[in-house]
Structures are given as C-alpha cells and as structure tokens.
Amino acid sequence: MKENVKVNNQNPTTNSAKSAPAQKQQQAPQQPPTPQPNIDNTSKEGFNLIPAMTKEEKVHVKKKNTLNIGSVLSLIFLAVIALGIVGFNITAKTQLNRRKSVLAKTENKINANIDKISSNNIILDRVKLYLDVKSNSFSHRKIIEFLTEIGERIGGISFRSIEISETLTFEISGKAPTLERLSRLWYLFGVDENVKTINLKSVSKGEEGVSFSFEGEFDIKNFSNE
C-alpha cells in the first residue's frame, strides 16, 4: 500500500513569521513585575529565632533593670560614704597626731619649768631656812659681855654657870657679896631691855657670901648674830 505523504514545502521562517502576530494577539496584556524579596538583605540580617517577649516578661525585665540601676547607685553611694569615712579618719588621725606632738612639746616645756620651779623652791627653802636660823641665832659672846658688864657695874658679882637654850631661856647661878647687891642685880635684870623675863629661883646666905640662881629669857633682837 502506498501512503500518501504530503510534503509541506513551506518555508519555516515564513510560517513562524506568520504565526508571530497570532501569538502576539493571543498573549495577555503584561502586568508590572512583582517585587521579589531581597534575598541578599535577608541573608545579611539573619533570621530571629528568639520568640518575642510577652508583656509580663517586658515588665519583669524593666523591673530587673531598675533594680540593677538602684543597686549600682546604692553601691556608688556606699562607696562614697566609705571614702568619706576613710578620708575623715585620715584627717582626724593627722590632726590627732599633730595635737599629740604639740601636747608633748607643751608637756616637755611644763616639765622643764616644773624642774626649774622645784630647783628654785629648794633654793628659796634653803635661803628661808638660813634666814630663819640666822634670825633665831644669837651671839653667846654678846650675852657673856652683857652679864659681865652688869656684874662689874654692881661689883663683887661672879657667875658660876650660864645655861642658855635655843629660845634664849636661861638659868644663871653665882655669888654676891651681900643680899643688897643681889637685890640690885635682880633689879637691873628686871629693868634692862635685853631681858624679857627674870625670876629669882633660889638664894642662900653663907660665910663666903650669898649664892643665887636666876631663870628667865633674853630678848633675841639684842643678841642676834649680824
């Protein structure tokens, strides 16, 4: 059997040229291109895998941040107070050491002055003692000269013993030719300014004369050592 084969001798280019207008007519009107997501930017920003915080979590975080700030401020405040206390202690110790140094110098000066005063007091005490001793001291020579002068004025009076204390109280014993001369001696002792008190202690008459003894007190002003 022979098949009828139809050969299309038409030029393909012509066919395609003829079908092109038809294709243009069949194509739908073009729409503006839809913007495609920027894959590069997404890749740069990365994907957020952490879920968004809830309102309670945000409040908790805010409170936590507030507490942290308060704690930091409290620590700063305590640190300032501690620095202030340390500074005050250092200043106080410095002033205390300075005052101790001044006090030590003052004490040294006072102790030195006390030593000087003590030395001066010792000297003054010695001077006073010397003056007291000198004022209370008397001259035995002047007393003997006084008694000798009175005995020579009356005549015939002799003194056997003379006892004189530091307070110038005395006791004198001796002999007189007669009772008259003894009474005269007693009178002179009584009126003389060198004798404060006089008392006839004893008297006895014998063949060799009259023995007597007087007791009394001399006035130291007239017999003191010059």
C-alpha positions as CSV (number, residue, x, y, z in Angstrom):
1,M,0.0,0.0,0.0
2,K,1.3,3.3,-0.8
3,E,0.8,6.0,1.7
4,N,0.0,9.4,0.6
5,V,2.7,11.6,2.1
6,K,2.2,15.3,1.9
7,V,5.3,17.2,1.9
8,N,5.0,20.7,3.3
9,N,7.3,22.7,1.3
10,Q,6.5,25.9,3.1
11,N,9.4,27.8,4.5
12,P,9.6,27.5,8.2
13,T,10.7,31.1,8.5
14,T,7.5,32.2,6.7
15,N,5.4,30.1,9.0
16,S,7.0,31.4,12.1
17,A,6.6,35.0,10.8
18,K,3.0,34.4,10.0
19,S,2.4,32.8,13.5
20,A,4.1,35.5,15.4
21,P,1.3,38.1,15.0
22,A,-1.1,35.5,16.1
23,Q,1.0,34.7,19.2
24,K,1.1,38.4,20.0
25,Q,-2.6,38.6,19.8
26,Q,-3.0,35.5,22.0
27,Q,-0.6,36.8,24.7
28,A,-2.3,38.5,27.7
29,P,-1.5,42.1,28.5
30,Q,1.7,42.4,30.6
31,Q,1.4,43.4,34.3
32,P,4.0,45.2,36.2
33,P,6.6,42.9,37.8
34,T,6.0,41.9,41.3
35,P,8.9,43.0,43.5
36,Q,10.9,40.0,44.7
37,P,12.2,39.8,48.2
38,N,15.7,40.8,48.6
39,I,17.4,37.5,49.4
40,D,20.7,39.2,50.0
41,N,19.3,41.6,52.7
42,T,17.5,38.7,54.4
43,S,20.7,36.7,54.4
44,K,22.6,39.7,55.9
45,E,20.0,40.5,58.7
46,G,19.6,36.8,59.6
47,F,16.6,35.1,61.0
48,N,15.2,36.0,64.5
49,L,14.9,32.6,66.2
50,I,14.1,34.1,69.7
51,P,10.4,34.5,70.3
52,A,9.1,37.9,71.1
53,M,8.8,38.7,74.8
54,T,5.4,38.9,76.4
55,K,4.2,42.0,78.3
56,E,4.8,40.3,81.7
57,E,8.4,39.5,80.6
58,K,9.0,43.0,79.5
59,V,7.7,44.4,82.8
60,H,10.0,41.9,84.7
61,V,13.0,42.8,82.6
62,K,12.2,46.5,83.2
63,K,12.0,45.9,87.0
64,K,15.2,43.9,86.9
65,N,17.0,46.7,85.1
66,T,15.6,49.2,87.5
67,L,16.8,47.1,90.4
68,N,20.2,46.7,88.9
69,I,20.5,50.5,88.4
70,G,19.3,51.0,92.0
71,S,21.9,48.5,93.3
72,V,24.6,50.2,91.3
73,L,23.6,53.6,92.7
74,S,23.4,52.2,96.2
75,L,26.9,50.7,95.8
76,I,28.2,54.0,94.5
77,F,26.6,55.8,97.4
78,L,28.1,53.4,99.9
79,A,31.5,53.7,98.2
80,V,31.2,57.5,98.5
81,I,30.3,57.2,102.2
82,A,33.2,54.7,102.8
83,L,35.6,57.1,101.1
84,G,34.3,60.0,103.1
85,I,34.7,58.0,106.3
86,V,38.2,56.9,105.4
87,G,39.1,60.5,104.5
88,F,37.6,61.7,107.8
89,N,39.6,59.1,109.7
90,I,42.8,60.0,108.0
91,T,42.2,63.7,108.6
92,A,41.2,63.1,112.3
93,K,44.3,60.9,112.8
94,T,46.5,63.6,111.2
95,Q,45.1,66.3,113.5
96,L,45.3,63.9,116.5
97,N,49.0,63.2,115.8
98,R,49.6,66.9,115.3
99,R,47.9,67.7,118.6
100,K,49.8,64.9,120.3
101,S,53.0,66.4,119.1
102,V,52.0,69.9,120.3
103,L,50.9,68.4,123.6
104,A,54.2,66.5,124.0
105,K,56.1,69.7,123.4
106,T,54.0,71.6,125.9
107,E,54.4,68.8,128.5
108,N,58.2,68.9,127.9
109,K,58.2,72.7,128.5
110,I,56.0,72.3,131.6
111,N,58.2,69.6,133.0
112,A,61.2,71.7,132.3
113,N,59.5,74.7,134.1
114,I,58.5,72.4,136.9
115,D,62.1,71.3,137.3
116,K,63.2,74.9,137.4
117,I,60.5,75.8,139.8
118,S,61.4,72.9,142.0
119,S,65.0,73.9,142.0
120,N,64.1,77.5,142.7
121,N,61.8,76.3,145.6
122,I,64.7,74.3,147.0
123,I,66.9,77.3,146.8
124,L,64.3,79.5,148.4
125,D,63.7,77.0,151.1
126,R,67.4,76.9,151.9
127,V,67.5,80.7,151.9
128,K,64.5,80.9,154.1
129,L,65.9,78.3,156.5
130,Y,69.2,80.2,156.6
131,L,67.4,83.4,157.3
132,D,65.3,81.7,160.0
133,V,68.3,80.2,161.5
134,K,70.2,83.5,161.3
135,S,67.2,85.4,162.8
136,N,66.9,82.8,165.6
137,S,70.6,82.5,166.2
138,F,72.2,84.6,168.9
139,S,75.7,85.5,169.9
140,H,77.0,83.9,173.1
141,R,79.7,86.4,173.2
142,K,77.2,89.3,173.4
143,I,75.3,87.6,176.3
144,I,78.5,87.0,178.2
145,E,79.6,90.5,177.7
146,F,76.2,91.8,178.9
147,L,76.4,89.7,182.1
148,T,80.0,90.7,182.7
149,E,79.1,94.4,182.3
150,I,76.2,94.1,184.8
151,G,78.4,92.3,187.3
152,E,81.1,94.9,187.0
153,R,78.5,97.7,187.4
154,I,77.3,96.3,190.7
155,G,80.7,95.0,191.9
156,G,81.6,91.7,193.5
157,I,79.2,89.6,191.4
158,S,80.6,86.3,190.0
159,F,78.7,83.9,187.8
160,R,79.5,80.2,188.2
161,S,77.3,78.7,185.4
162,I,75.2,80.1,182.5
163,E,72.8,77.8,180.7
164,I,71.1,79.2,177.6
165,S,68.6,77.4,175.3
166,E,67.9,78.0,171.6
167,T,64.9,80.1,172.6
168,L,67.2,82.2,174.8
169,T,65.6,81.0,178.0
170,F,68.4,80.9,180.6
171,E,69.4,79.8,184.0
172,I,72.3,81.7,185.8
173,S,73.9,80.8,189.1
174,G,76.6,82.7,191.0
175,K,77.6,84.6,194.2
176,A,77.1,88.1,195.5
177,P,78.9,89.7,198.4
178,T,75.7,90.8,200.1
179,L,72.0,90.5,199.8
180,E,71.9,94.2,198.9
181,R,74.0,93.7,195.9
182,L,72.0,90.6,194.9
183,S,68.8,92.6,195.1
184,R,70.4,95.3,192.9
185,L,71.4,92.7,190.4
186,W,67.8,91.4,190.4
187,Y,66.5,94.9,189.8
188,L,68.9,95.6,186.9
189,F,67.8,92.4,185.2
190,G,64.2,93.4,185.6
191,V,64.6,96.9,184.0
192,D,67.1,96.1,181.3
193,E,65.7,95.9,177.8
194,N,67.8,92.9,176.9
195,V,65.9,90.7,179.4
196,K,62.3,89.8,178.7
197,T,61.5,87.9,182.0
198,I,63.5,87.3,185.2
199,N,62.8,85.3,188.3
200,L,64.9,84.7,191.4
201,K,65.0,80.9,191.6
202,S,67.0,80.4,194.7
203,V,69.1,82.3,197.3
204,S,71.2,81.2,200.2
205,K,73.5,83.1,202.5
206,G,76.8,81.7,203.8
207,E,80.0,82.7,205.3
208,E,81.6,83.4,201.9
209,G,78.6,85.4,200.6
210,V,75.2,84.9,199.1
211,S,74.6,82.2,196.5
212,F,71.8,82.8,194.0
213,S,70.3,81.4,190.8
214,F,68.1,83.2,188.3
215,E,65.9,82.0,185.4
216,G,64.4,84.0,182.7
217,E,64.5,84.8,179.0
218,F,66.7,87.2,176.9
219,D,65.4,89.3,174.0
220,I,67.0,87.8,170.9
221,K,66.8,91.1,169.0
222,N,69.5,92.5,171.1
223,F,71.7,89.3,170.9
224,S,71.2,88.1,167.4
225,N,74.1,87.5,165.0
226,E,74.6,90.2,162.5
